[in-house]
């Protein structure tokens, strides 16, 4: 491919493009603040070379392998590990050639934007990627990965990352974060508290997880009081490693605010793993309110990521485990679902709740009006399937008229693919600047205001929202 188009994603109209280009130039070099993602803290702790190009770009990235899977490519052939330890392809070059053979499937997708950006900007590759260039790309990237400047910490600094948050279970001992803290390296890698394994009664091994949770904290997690105390202890432990947020990936946005005796009785029904689907959903909803209550004490920002039907294919779950591209968005209610939580705490400005959605129909109808009035509620950026130029533009169009810019929280890259982080932030900055330029060109925003908003959307809002 030729060099990246310097004006990619900017408006076509010359005047509006000039405005957008000026706005983008003012923010493109700002530091990256990545408050929620899934990069592996072990990378930064050990600072070892990435194994090979396939392990960097293909095998860990469900955005990539789910598309190839949709065209009949077996995940084993892409090196994706099996739950049973069965045979998968381990030859990185074979995986890479298969990836190149099917790279055309990603045309027009955000994945191609991110990968092409990484090829060009991170590795200096300017040719078009495909079967004819696969080996040359592999050899070049593999050679780069042997150099000190391509080690994880060096890339972290080169990407101009000011802070990045990983996401860990309460059962994680945070050993890699401890190693980072003790290493003397100045890079800021923090954790986030993701308690799904001990909050969701439908999570695999929930009863065993509760027992481990109790052993880890020294609390009696067979009792409601002890269970809540265990969460407080682990939240404090995570805060000691930089956490400023908790994160909750629930099937729905349901919240509850039951009287203490009812909440305790519900816990007694679910702790043994025998809860009905309704009781499980009710318990998850109650725990969101309990987490908000704890946030008033310890300051953690409450992130709610609802609306994904996880592991839609039971066969693929059994074969490859969780997070293998078979999570599918579903319709999500927020108006009624969030009401118990917002009735309890929504007008308390000390609390920061960030709501995400995979149901775009709710943006203008439900989420923007809610965030446009409740002081505690902010809107998370386009997430997952909508982390795309079109999704970002629709988000601004759907929410700005009611919630404005300042009830949103900047951008989250939410990725496991390390080299895509600067690309994803670049896309977000370009799309936001294009949108702001259109507001200026149509007389809805002064040009000097647009520059202030561009800075806030790229940098300051995320720092404020996540208390960074």
Beta strands, then each sheet from edge to edge (+ up, - down):
strand 1: 32-34
strand 2: 161-165
strand 3: 189-190
strand 4: 245-248
strand 5: 301-304
strand 6: 308-309
strand 7: 328-329
strand 8: 353-355
strand 9: 377-379
sheet 1: 1+ 2+ 3+
sheet 2: 4+ 5+ 8+ 9+
sheet 3: 6+ 7-
end
